[in-house]
Amino acid sequence: MIRTRRICVTAVAVLAALAGSPGPAQAEQPHEAGLFSAKDDHPLPPGWRIGGERGARELVWRAAKAVPMGDARVEFRTGDRLLGVPKPARDGRTFRLALGETRPEQLSDLQVTAAGRRLDAAADDTHRSGPHVPRVPEKARTQVPANGVDPGRPGAYRTVTGKYDLAPVRLPGFDTPVEMTAEVVAPKGATGSRPLALFLHGRHDTCYKPGSEDDVTGDWPCADGYKPIPSHLGYLRDQQLLASQGYVTVSISANGINAQDWQAEDAGAQARSSLVRQHLAHWADWTARRSSAPAPRSSTPAVVREAAKADLSRVLLVGHSRGGEGVNRAAMDSLYPPPAAEDGYRGPVRWKVRGTVLVGPTIFGRNPVADVPSVTLLPGCDGDVSDLQGEDFVDGTRGIGRGTALHSAVYMVGANHNYFNSEWTPGEAVAPARDDFTIDPEEPDPVCTPGTATRLTAAQQHKAGATYIAAAARLFVAGDDRVRPLLDGSGRRAPSADPARVLTHAVGARRSGGFLPDGGVEVTGARLCSAVDPDPAVACLDPETPGSSPHFASWETEQETGRSAVDLKWSAPGSAARITPAEPLSLRGSQKLALRVFVPPNTTGTTFDVSLTDSSDRRVTLGSVRMDGLPGSARTASYWAQELRVPLTAANRAGLDLRRVTSLELTPRSPSGRAWLMDVWGWAPGTPAVRAAVLPRVDVGRTTVEEGDSGTRTYRIPVEISGHGSGQVRVYVLDPESGRAENRLVTVRPGSDAIDVPVEVRGDTVYGYDMEHDIAVEAVHHAVVGKHRGGITVANDDPEPVVTLSPVADRVTEGEALTWRLSVDAPAAVDIWQPVRVLPVTEGAELSTRDVDPRWLAEWSGEVPDPERPLSDASLWAWLNIPPGTTAVDFVVPTVRDEVVEPAESMRLAMTDNNAEPLPGGPVLTGTVLDTP
């Protein structure tokens, strides 16, 4: 018999107010004293508990208030390790994660995060801005030169606006059909065929109650009395600008996906791709009809008939947040078809995606399409996808495809996440809306609080966003190279975007060579660091550093291989850092050397000399570069690389062999400082034609198997390798118990079994939990990855033990302990958790808070004896744990002796469900305490 304290307790705050009512007024409101784990003296944080239906153990967190429906993925973590992605409840406050074999003692340093932002606690010191207000460098106050062409200026075309609403479509894995609704803005009276720009909004609330201030839901379809939130109408100004310039534009609604993507392992990326391609297929049909014999008027929407004819060979996809990841997947699926079983569109590809614009995007799959040009807008005050993980749409393309597609990152200081969509903007939206960058009045953020010099208004932000979307359209679709300097790190501005401060960097296009820290380089005078590693001595940025870097956003594992940078730190000028690649690089044909470097936010005047050495040991100093840090705070991702360029004139003049460059040196000239080098390229102007490489595609599936009663069986994680050619991917094998990962580099070819991960399953007749054996895959070289994560789910097929509660000592004298025993009819292989609750007595006197040991009361309920009150008012709801291999645990209530003459007193105890309601038909046990004789 186990009598040690293997009990976990949480208290329900509202019980204290119920005074005799049968249960909590609202489900799942744990007392702030929190939950105690199975390990003594290690309470879980406030708001956490362990629960589960029918013994399927779950880690449950309930927020103090509803968590707004956003694009960043809510994640449970223990420190830096990802536990998993919880499922949200309809109340918007409760999140549940199946724990599988994770033991309670492994649940240390629990955190709820979304894109690196803590949701489960008030901002601590590492997330507060502090009293320091960053000084905006003088360079930031001085406008950079204007570009010769401003894409933000409206064109000469008149426009037509209208909607279409087609029959909903069914998408794999979603129970409810998804709407086919869209808003069209197009040139009117334009001759010839016009390029098509398709917009896809991100994840947001789906329904609202008219007239309410905050009554929104994530339902689909909307309940009676509620209306759909028209998120797809939030880009009308962007559409109108493009339409005036000659583009047919369509913005599609995805509320049906937003309401259901919580159950999709890829967070809805494949579903969004399918929806985009469904719409493109209709546009291809409508265009074909207009090119042939006249079709019946009813077969083509009126607005499409009235608009200019769309040219499906010139398509731009624009996606906001999860919509960004969705259009990226659509571009991928248009080039490299996905597995048919998981695809919601199986027709021919009758369009060509010329480029994508990704606004504050997610990239959970870390799978950018290297051979489709892209522009990624990174909002400096993003309060939703706050780690700016979309930077990987640039960084993650290096070495994947041909390298000729331009991939641009556009960092917009002072922009938040929501204001790029007017239907997510307070004062403009028809439904309740908010500023996603929440402000603590007691700790105003020096960069992002509205009214500061660096924060943009909603109108300023939206106008700047529209300008850079138009720039991408003009470069990728219209082929106008004159707008390239706005996007490729050349340091030009679009006056239409003023007063926004916008910085850019890029990879691809006519860049060559490439000093890449990921490529096996040798570094002296500096440190080669890892983007993601739990060891501060290895990681590029110490986890305790206020603020964060988009280049180092975390992914599926707490440690990653192959993502590196060069960390320079100096206390005196003149000490050079040298980077030597494994093989000499060719910079032939380049005009300048382009470096992507970042320094700490709010710093000024960091200066380096830049030198190259060739294979003949000829060394030439090219010149110097100077940079200032971005405006930043502890809540912003401002450790972001700026593009610095130095001419190769001196190298040519000195006869340096640019065909065989062997090393790069950076020599600090500032007295002290720190900087991080992401990469260095040879640069030349121009935008070359892009042709997609022939690549293999990897998709990871999921198979569910039963464990069986005996024997051992081996299963293999399902992986489909399609496409053409060969490439390399990195496979992370995730341990289901520790969450840690081992990785290996794998060469993949279509139809092969190169990714062979066996899972051994041992059968038994002992009850346990389901267990997931997962892998995560990312592309490394000449490959693409669709569905990046999957595995084998081993389902428990043994009956859950029957749990009973019985008295051990239920009639005692004061000073002794009341004891009940929670038992199971057979031992299990896992912890069995069962909550019990102290209920009001129905007859006679009830034990009070002064009748039990005050330390016991404080430990279990977080309360104190005074003022004296019935014990059932002390919010006692205890989760009892029967450990693996055992059959019982005792629940002990120590009473205290007093000198007061009083009648017999009692307490009542019952097993409950996860909402603290007594189980129907279950016994309610009474314990009685007699006065001392």
N, C-alpha and C positions, 0 to 999 in steps of 0.2 A: 504494500500500500504506500502510495506517495503522499506524504504530508507536507513536503516542502511547498513553498509558495509558487505553484505553477498556475497562477491565476492572472488573467489580465482584465483590468477593470476600466471602464469609462463611465462617466456620470452624465446624465442627461440634465442639462441646465433647466429646462422647462419643468422638470418634475417638481421642483421646489414650489412652483406656483400652482400646482394642481391639487395638492392637499386632499387626496382621497379620490381623485378621478382615476379611472382604470389605466391610463397610459399617457404618454406624452401627447401634447396638443399637435405637434407636427413631427413627422417622421425624421429620424436621423439628425437630431440636434445634440451632439455630445457636449458634456460639460467641458469648460475650458481647462479643467484640471488634466484632461487628456486621458490617455490609455496606457496601462502598464504592460510591458512585454513580459514574456515568460522568463525573463532574466531579472533577478532581483535588482532593484534600484536603477533600472534603465527604462524610465517611462518614455513612451512615444510622445511626440510633440502634440500640442493642443490641436484638436480637430481631427486626429487620426484614430483609427481603431482597426481591428481585424474582425471581419465578418465573413459572410458567405451563405449561400443557399444550399441546403442539403449537404453540408460539410465541405462544399467546394470553397476552399478558403480564399478570401479576398482581402486586400489591403484597401481600406476605405478612407477617403479624405473628404471632409465637408468644409467648404469655404464659409467665411463669416457672412458673405453676401454673394449673389450670383456672379459667376465669372462670365463676362461678356463673350458671346460667340465670336471667335476671331479666327485668324488664319494660322497662327503659330500653333503647333501641336502641344497639347498639355501632356507632360511627362512626369512620371514618378522616378526619383533618383535617390540613391544612397551615396552621398558625396558626389563624386564625378561619374559614378557608374549608373547607367541607365537601367532601371528596373523594368520599365515597360511603359506602354501608352494606355492609360486607363480609359474606361468607357464612361461617358457622361450620363447622368440621370436627367430626366426631363426638368427637374427643378433648377438646373443650371449651377447647382452648388455642390452636388455629390458626385464623386468620381470613384470608380471601382477598378481594381486591377487584380486579376487572378494571380495568386502567388506561386502555384505549383509547389515545387520542393523547397522554396526559399524558407529558411528557418527564421523564427522571430528574432533570434540573436543577431541575425545578419542585417536587420533593419535599423542600422545606425545612421545618424546624420540624414534623416529623411528630408526630402525636398520635393516641392512641386514647382516645376519650371515650365516656361513657354518661351522658346527661342533664347534660353539662357537667363530669362527674367524670372525672379522668384515670385510665386503666387501665394505661397502658404504662410508668409510672415511679412511683417512690416519691414521696410528696407533697413538693413543693418548698415554698419559703417562702410562695407564694401559696395553698397548700392546707393549711398547717400552722396549728394554732391558736396556737402560740407560748406563752410563759409566762404571758401575761395571762389571768387568770380573770375573766370578766365578773361584775360585781356585779348581782345581780337587784334591779331598782328596788323601792322600798318599795311602790309601787302594785301590783306583781306579787304581793307577799307578802300584800297585803290582798285578800280575796275581794271580787269585785264582787257586787252584789245578786243574790239568787236570783230566778229567774223564778217567776211565780205557778203555772205548771203544769210538772211535771217529767216529760217523756216517757220517762225511763229507769226508771220504776217499773213492775214487772210488772202486767199486767191480771188480770182475774178468770177468764178462760177456761181450761178444761182443754185440753190439747193432745194431738195424735196425731202420731207420727213414722213415716216409712217411705220406701221408695225405689221408683223405677220404672226400668226398663232396656228401652228400645225398640230397634228395629232401627237400626243406624247409618245415617247419611245421607252422601251424596256432595256435596261442595261444590266449586264451580268453582275450578280451579287447584290442587287438592289431590289427590294420587294415592290416598291412603289414606282410607277412610271415617271419619267422625267419630262418636264415641259419642253416644247420646241417653240419658244416665244422669243421674238427679237425685235429690236428697234433699228430701222434703216434710216440713214441720212446719206444722201447721194447727190452728185451733180445733176442738174436738170438741163436737158438740151445739149449736153456735151456730145461731140461727135466721136465715133470710134468706140473701142472698148477701153474701160478705165480700170486701174488696179483695184483690188479688193482688200480692205483692212477689216479684220474681224476682232472684236473686243470680247474678253471673257472676264467677268468680275470674280472676286474672291469669296472667301467663306464669311458669311455674315448671318445675322438673324434673318429668318425667312418670312415671318408674319408679324403684323402689328395690329393693335386695336385702335381704331381711329378715335382721337380725342384724348387718349391716355398719354402720360408723360414717359412711361417706361414699360408698358405692357407689350413685350415682344416675346416671340417663341421661336423655336427651331423646328416647328412641325411642318409637315407637307403631306397632303394639301392643308391649307389653313382651316382652322375650326370656324364654326359659325360665329359671326361677329368680328372676325379678323380678316385682314386683307394682306395679300402678298406684298412684301417689301420689294419695290422695283429697283433692285441693285443695278440691273442692266441699263437703267436710264441715267446712271451717274456719270457717264462719259459723253453726254450730248455735246458739250462744248468742244471736246477733242474731236468728236465726229464732225461737227460743223466746220471746224478749221480744216480738217482733211478734205471734206467734201467740197469746200470752196476752192481747194487746190486741185480738184479733179479726181479724188478717190471715192469709190463706192465704199461705204462703211456700214457695218452691221454689228450691233452689240447684243449678245445672246444672254438669256436668263438661265441660271443654274441653281435655282432654289431647291429643286428636287434632289440634286446631288448634295448640296450643303446640309440638307436634313438627314441624309443617310450616310455620309462619308465617314462617320465615326466608326462604322463597322467594317470599313474597307482597310485591308492591311497596308495599302499604299496611300491611305488618306484621300482616296478619290482621284488620284492622278490619271489612272487608266479610264475611269468613267468620264472625266472632263475631256480627255482626248477624244473619246468616242463621240461625245456630244458635239465637239467642234467639227469633227469630220462628218457627222450626220448633217450639220448645217451646210458645210462646204459641198457635200454631195447634192443637196437640193439646189444650191446656187449653180452647180455644174449642169444640173438638169434644166434649170430655167434659162441659163445662157445658151445651151444647145437648142432649146426650143426657139429662142429668138433668132438663132442663126439659120434655122430651117423654116419649114412652112409655119405659118401663124398657128399658135396653139389656142385652145379654148381659153377664154378670159379667166375662167374659174381655176385653171390649173396653175396659174402663176399669181402670187399676191399682187394686189394693185400697186403698192409702192414700188415693187420690183419692176413692174411694167413701165411705171412712170420714170424710174431712175435711168441713168446711163447704163449701158450694158457693161457687165463686169467681166474683167479679163482674169480668168482663173489661173493663168500662167504667171501672174504677178500678185502673189498673196502675202500680206503682212499680218502676222498674228500678234495681238496685244493682250497680255494677261496681267491681272493685278493679283498679287499675293498668291493664294493657291491657284488662282487662274493663271498666274505666270508659269507655275509648274505644269499646269494642264496644257497650255499651248506649247510648251517645250516638248511635252510627251506627244502632242499631236504632230509636231514637226518630225519627231523621231519616227512615229508610227507611219507617217507618210513616206518615209524613206526606207525604213526597216520594219516590215509588218510584225505586229505582236502575235502571240499565240491566239488562235481563233477562239478558243474556249473562253478567253477572258476579255475578248474585244466586243464592243457594242456596235462596231461598224465593220462590215465584211465585204463591202463593195470595192470597186476599182478606185485608184487614186487618180482623179482627173484634175488635179491642181498642182501647183508648184509653190512651196513656201520659200519666199526670197529672204525672209528675215523675221525675227521676233523682237518684241519689246516686252520686257519683264519688269513690272513695277512693284517694288517691295516684295519680291517673290519668295516663296518657300522652295526648298529643294531637298525634301526628305530623302529622295532616292539618290542624291548626288550623281545625277546622270545627264549632264548637259549634252546638247547635240553639237558636236564640234564643227561640223561642216554646214551649219546654217547660221549666218551672221546674227548677232544679237546685241541689243542694248539693254543693260540692267540698271534700272533706277534704284538707288539706295537712299532712302530718306534718313537724314541725320538724326531726326527726333522720332524715329519709328518706335512706338510703344507697343506694337503687336509683334511683328517679326523683328524683335529688337536686336538680335545678334547679327542682322543683315547677312544671313546665310546665303542670300542670292549672289554674293560675290563669287561663289563657286561656279556660277555660269560663265565666269571669266577664267578664274584660276584652274578650274577642272577641265578645261578644254585643251590644255597644253599637252602635246604629245599624243593626242587621241586621233585626230584626222589629218587632213592635208596641211593644215596650218595657214590656209589662205583666207579663211573667213574671219572678218573682224569681230571681235568680242569686246565690247566696251562696257565699262562700269561708270555710271554717272552719279557722283555723290552730291546730294543736294542738302546743304547745310540748312537746318531749321525746318525741314519738312517732316510732317508726321506720316503715319500710315494711311489714315482714313481719308484725308482731304483731297486725294486724287480722284475720289468718287464723290460727287455732290450729294448722292443719296445716302452717304455715310457722314455727312457734314452738318453739324447743328446749324439751324437757321436756313438751310437749303433743302434738307431732306423732308419728305412727306411723313416719314416714320421717325420715332425717337432715334437720335444719333448722338455721338460723343467724340471728344478729343481723345484718341487712344493713348496719348502720352499723358498719363494721370499725374497730377501735381499735388504734392503734400504742401498745404499752406504754410506749415512750420519749416519746411525745407524746400523753398523754391529752387528749381533747377536753373543754374546760371545761363544755360544755353537754350533750353527748350520751353521754359515758362512763357506763355503768351505775353507779349509786351516787351520782352527782351530784344536787344538789337539783332540777335541772330535768329530769332524765331519768325517764320513766315506766317502771314495771315492765310486763311483758306483761299482767298481769291488769288493772292500772289503765288501760292503753291500750285494751284490748279493750272494757272496760266503757264507757269514754268514747265509743268509736266506735259501739257499739250504741246509746247514748243519742242521739247526733246523727243516726243513721240513723232511729231512731224519731221524732225531732223532724221530720225531713223527711216521713216518712209521715203524721204527724198534720197537718202543714200542707198538703201538696200533695194528699193523698188524702182525708183526713177533713175537711179544710177548717176546722181549728181554729186561728183566728188568734191564740189566746193563746200559742202556742209560737213565733210569728214573732220576738219579741225575742231568742230564742236564736240566730237565724240571720241577722238583717238588720243587724247592727252596732249594736244598741241597748244592748249592754253588760250583758247579763244572763247568768247562769250556770244550768246544770242541776245541782243538788246530786248527782244520781246519777253525774255525771261527775267529781266531786271525787276526788282532788286535782288532776286535770288542769287546766292553765291553757289556756283556749280563748278565742281572739279571733275576731271575725267582721267581715266587711264585705260589702256587696252592691250590686248595681245592679238596676234594674228595679222592679217592683211600682208603688208610688205615687210614685216619683221623677219629677221633671219638670225642664224647663230643661236644664241640662247645660253646664258649662264644660269642654269637651273639648279637650285640647291637640292632638288629631288633626284638629280641625275648622277649621283655618285661622285660629287666634287670633293676636293680637298680644301679645307679652310685653315688658314693660319692667321693669327692676330685677331681672331674673332671666334664666335662659337656657332657651330652648326646645330640648330635647335629643331625640336619637333613641334608641329602645330598643335597636336593634342596628345598630352601625356600627363598622368597624375603626379609625376615627379617634377617638382619645381626646378630642379637642377637640369632637367632635360627639356622641359616645355619652353616654348619661345616666350610666352607671357605668363608670369607667375599668377596663379588663380586668385591671389589676394590683391592683385593690381586693380585699383578702381578703374572701371570702364572695361572695354573689351575690343577685340579686333575681328572684323568680318572675315579676315583671312584664316582665322583659327577657330571658326565656329565648330562646335562638336557635332558628332554624327551618332552612329549606333554603338560605338565602343569607346571606352575610356582611354584607350591608347591606340594610336594609328601609326601605320608605317607608310613611308613614301610621301609625306607632306612635311616639308621642311622650309626653313628660312635661315638667313645668316644674321645672327644677333651681334651687333657691334656695341661695345661699351668702352668709354675711354675717360680718363681723368686729366689728360694733358694732350695737346695737339701733336701730330707728327707720327703717331704709331699706325702703320699701315695694316689694313686687313687684306689678305690676298685670297682670291678664289681661283682654284685651278681645276678645270674640268678634266674628266677622264681622258678625253681626246681633244686635240686642237679644234677650234671652232672657226668657221668661215664667216666673216663680215663683209665679204666682197659685194659691191653694189650698194652698200648702205651709205647714207649721208651723215647719220648721227648715231650715237649710242644712247639708247633709251633705258633708263633705270626706273624700276618701281620700288620706291623706298618710303618707309614711314618713320616718323619720330613721335615722341609722346605728345599728346594734345597740349595745346596752349604754349608750347615752347617756340622760341624764335631763333633765327640766325644760325641754324646748323649748317655747316659748310664742309664740303669734301673736295679734295683733289681726286681726279679720276685718271688712272693710268692703265695702259695695256702693254703686254709683253708678247712678242711673237716667238716662233719656234727657233729663231736664231738668237734668242735672249736680247733682242733689241727692245728697249723699254721707252715708252713715250707717254708723257703726261698730256692728256687731251685738253684739260682745263679744269674748272671747278664748278660745282653746283651748290646752290643754297636753297634751303627750304625752311618753312615754318610748320608747326603742327596745326592740325585742324582745331577749331573750337570744340571742346569736349568737356564732359562731366563724368562722374562715376556711373551715370545711367546711360551713357551713349557709347556706341561702337565707333569710336573716333580714331582708333589705331588703324588707319586706312592708308594704303600706299598711294602716294602721288607720283606722277610720271615726270621724271627729270631727264633732260636731253643735253648732251654735249656733242658738238660737231666733231667729226673725224678728220677735219682739215689738218690738224697737227700730225696725225698718223700718216696721212698721205704725203705730207710735206717731208716727213722724216724717213719715208721709205719703209714704214712698217708693213710687214706682209700680212695683210688683212685676210688672206686665205687660210692662214695658220696662226690663229691667236691662241696662246697657251695659258694666259692668266689675266686677271683683272685685279687692280688694286684700288682700294678706297682709303685715302689718307685724311683723317679728320683735321680740320684747321680751327675748329671751335675749341675753346679751353677745355670743355668737358661735355659729355652728352651720351646719348644712346640712340641707336637707329636699328631698323630691321630691313634687310634687303630681301625682296621677294624674287626678283629675277632681273636679268639684263639682256637686251636684244639689240641687234643692228636694226636701224630704222630707215625707211625711205618713204616718201609720200606716195599716195595712190591707193586705189582700192581694186585689187585684182578680181577677175572673174572667179566664181566659186563653183567647184564641181565636187559633189559629195563622193567620198571614198567608199569603196565596196568593203563593208565591215561585217564581222559576225555579231550577232545580238544574243545576249544572255537574259533569260527570264527564270526566276526561281519560283517554283510552285509550292504547294502545301498538300501533304497527305495526312489523313487521320487514320490511325490504326488502333485496334484494341490490344491490350497487353497480353491477354490470354491467361490461362490458369497454370501453365507449366511450360517448361522448355525455354529455349532462347531462339529468337528469330532476328534476322538482320534485314533492315530496310535501308533504302537509299533515298536521300533527299532529292525530290524531283527537280531537275534543271533542264530546260530546253535551250539548246544552242542552235540558232537559225542564221540566216543570212549567207554571207560568202566570205571567203578569205580566212585569215587567221589573225589573232590578236592576243593581248594579255589582259587578264583581270586579276584583282586581288580578292581572295576568298577569306572571309573572317568566319571562323567556326566558334559559335558562342556557347559557352558552358552554361547549361540550364540552372545550375545551382549557384555558382559564383558570379555568373554574368560576364566573366572575363573571356577574352577571345584569343585564339591562336590564328595566325594568318599565313597564307602561302600565295605565291605568285603562280598563276596557272595560264598556260597557253591554250586557247580555245579555238575549235574549228567546228563548223556546222555539222550537226549529226553525231558529234563525238560525245563520249562520256568523260570528258576531261575533268569536269568538276564532280568528283566521285566522293561523296561523304556518307559513309555507312553509319547507321544508327542501330545499336544492339538493344533489343527489347527482351527483358526477362519476364516471363509470365509468373503470376502468383495468385493466391486466393485471399490476399490481405488487402483491405481497403486502402486506397491512396488517392492522390490527386492527379489530374491530367498534367502531362509534362510536355513542353515544347523544346525540341532540339532544332535550333535555327542556325542558318548561315546568312551573312550579308555580303554582297558582292559589289565591287566598284571597278569601273574601267580604268586601265592603266595605259594601254597603248593599242591603238588601232582596233578598238572594240566599242560597242555600246551596250548599256545595261538598261533593260526595261524595268520589270519588277525585281527590285534589288534584294528583297528579303523573303524568306520562306523557310520551310523545314518539315519535319515530321512531328505531328502531335500524337502523343501516346495517350489514349483515353483509358482511364480507369474503368474496368468492367466488373468490379466487385461491389457487393452491396455495402452501403454505409452502415456502420454499427448502430444498433439501437441505443439511444441515450436515455438514462433514467436518473431521477433525483430522489434520494431517499434519506430519511433521518438517521443520524448516528447518535447524537445526544441532543434531543429536542425538548428536554425538561430538566433544567439545571438550576442551581442556586447561584445568586449573584456572586460575581467573582470567578465563576467558571465559564467555560466556553460552549456556546451553541455550535453544533457541528452537523453539516449535511454532506452527503457523498454523491458526487456525480460519477456515474458508471457507464461503461459500454459493455455490450454482450460479447465482444471479441476485440482483441487488440488490433490497432491499425498501424499502417506503415508511416503515418503522418500525424501531425497534431490534430486533435479533434477539439473544436472550439464550440462552446455552448454558453450563451448569456443567461444569467439569472437576474432577477430584480426583486428588490424589497418592496412589498405592497402594503398599503394601509390595512390595519386590522379591522375586522368587521364587528368584533365583540370585545368588551373589556378594555383595559388600559394597554397602550402601545409603548414599547420600549422607546426611550427618548435618546437624543444625541448625547446626553450626559450619562447614559447607562452603559455605554460601550467605551472601550479604550480610546482615548482621544487621538493617539498616534494611528490606530487602525482606521479611525474615521477620516483623519486627514489624508492617509495614504490612499484610501479607496474612493473618497468623494471629493477631496480637496477642500473640505469644509471644517469648521470648528464647532465645538459643542454649544457655544453660546451665540445667540439666545437659544435656550432649550426649546426643542421642537420634536415632533414625532420623527422616528428614524426614517420613515418612508418619505419624509420631506427633505432628506439629506441627499437626494439624487443618487441613490446607490443602484447602479446597473453594472453587474460584474460579468466579465467574459472569462469563463473557466476553461482551462486548457488541460486536456489529457494527453500527455506526451506519447510519442510513438512507442509501441511495444508494451504499453501499460493499459490498465483497464479502469482506473479510478483516480479521482482527486478529491480532497476534502475542502470544503468551504467552511472556515472557522470564524466565528464572531465572538471575540473576547469581551466579556462583560466586566463591570467594576462593582465593587462593594461600596455601599454608602451607609450612612447612619439614619437614613430616613425610613420610617415605617410606611410601607406601601403595599398595595395588593399585588397579586401576580400580574406580570406584564408580558407581553408577547410581541412577536414579529412574524410576518408572513413572507414566504419566499416562493417564487415560481420561475420556471424556465420560460424564456420569451423568444420571440422572433427577432430579426435584425432591427426592428423598429421599436424594440422595448415593449411590445405588446405580448401579454401572456399567451402561451400556445393554446389554441382552442382544445378543450377537453383534457388539457394537462393538469396534473395535480398542483394544488397550492398548499404548501406545507407550512405548518405553524410551529414555532419554537416558543417555549414559555420559560420565563425566568422568575424564580420564587425568591421572596425576601429571605434574608439571612435569619435563621432561627434565633 
